[in-house]
Amino acid sequence: MTQAADMQFYDDLPLFEAFEGVADEGNYRPLPDGWVLAVADIVDSTSAIAEGRYKAVNMAGASVISALMNALDERNLPFVFGGDGALAAIPAAMASKARAALAAAKTWVAEELGLELRAALVPVADIRASGLDMRVARFKASEEVSYAMFSGGGASWAEAEMKAGRYQIEAAAAGSRPDLTGLSCRWNPIVSRHGAIVSIIAIPGLRGNGPEFQALVGDIVALAEGEERGGHPVPENGPEPRLSMQGVAVESRAVAPRGRRFLAWSWITLQSLVLFLCFKLGWNLGKFDTTQYKRDLVRNSDFRKFDDGLKMTIDIGIERLSQIEERLKRAAESGVSSYGLHQQDSALMTCIVPAAMSRDHVHFIDGAAGGYAMAAKNLKAALAPAS
């Protein structure tokens, strides 16, 4: 009962349905002072990407969200997936559970994925004391799923504080495992149908998040909307049903410790083969409606968001990409925005499916060859002073 009351603030937020509403500050509300931000990312994710391990990087980022959702027993958690990391807003009463979940996630990522997860809990009150704010809105992706959007500069400040070594969470004891029920990564990369999968990050420039930057966001969204289905990377009828054995192997590490992994691997492989056979042939399995699941999968996909800046992974033609780049360049030259983008030929999908029969499964989309992590690297290079 207490947890439900703590989440009432977010549950009561009005939903907006047109994505261009991310640029409208009227859709955002200040987070309560007593809340904290759970922030996490992968240290040196670019090296892992260079080694071809971006599926593991994405799985590590999504594991943060899965661990928090399960530990807090809260499906409607305000979070944002960033490819090689994640952020979530947590009521103060849930902070201790969140800390334990993040500590266990750090250990699991190190032991099972061979990556270093950095994590922190940052009080919203400290963000405001620094002169910034933490505001949240709810974008209605489908009838069953909404996603949090964040503005005010607080998310970026919290991430910078974490990277500076403040508010750090230490790893749990060796062998600790978070509850990652529902976390899966069974799909092969989704190949571009229009020309390129492009991951874009655009943040406010020296002029701040004012009318000019909001107009830029509106323009970029409008250009993307000109593509079929707004540049959605996932085909309208769902991804091509081909099993990713690499994804199955990573998922088996999420659900079972060493020594019991073969049984988990076998069960996940069997489930996946049956599911993909149903997808391929259009069969239903008992009460499992394949057509409805594919429809929900597409609608619930998180391929665009706002997290102190616009982030999108879209499938677009080369001419439209040139138009978007030209608009971003003009905004950068005038000090309205800074940006980074990364082009690749396919997208990755990482999923949280709490129950096969529920329709509120969520699907995180990123570029398959670096995506948001490489776009962020290019943004950082653009922001670096000329030598």
Secondary structure as UniProt FT lines:
FT   HELIX           2..6
FT   HELIX           8..11
FT   STRAND          15..16
FT   HELIX           19..23
FT   HELIX           25..27
FT   STRAND          29..30
FT   TURN            33..34
FT   STRAND          36..42
FT   TURN            43..44
FT   HELIX           45..50
FT   TURN            51..52
FT   HELIX           54..72
FT   STRAND          79..81
FT   STRAND          85..90
FT   HELIX           92..94
FT   HELIX           95..108
FT   HELIX           109..113
FT   STRAND          117..123
FT   HELIX           124..129
FT   TURN            130..131
FT   STRAND          135..140
FT   STRAND          146..151
FT   HELIX           154..163
FT   TURN            164..165
FT   TURN            174..175
FT   TURN            181..182
FT   STRAND          183..184
FT   STRAND          190..191
FT   STRAND          196..204
FT   TURN            206..207
FT   HELIX           211..225
FT   TURN            226..227
FT   HELIX           228..231
FT   TURN            236..237
FT   HELIX           245..255
FT   TURN            258..259
FT   HELIX           261..281
FT   TURN            286..287
FT   HELIX           290..299
FT   STRAND          301..302
FT   STRAND          304..307
FT   STRAND          310..316
FT   HELIX           318..333
FT   TURN            334..335
FT   STRAND          337..344
FT   STRAND          346..352
FT   TURN            356..357
FT   STRAND          362..367
FT   TURN            368..369
FT   HELIX           371..383
//
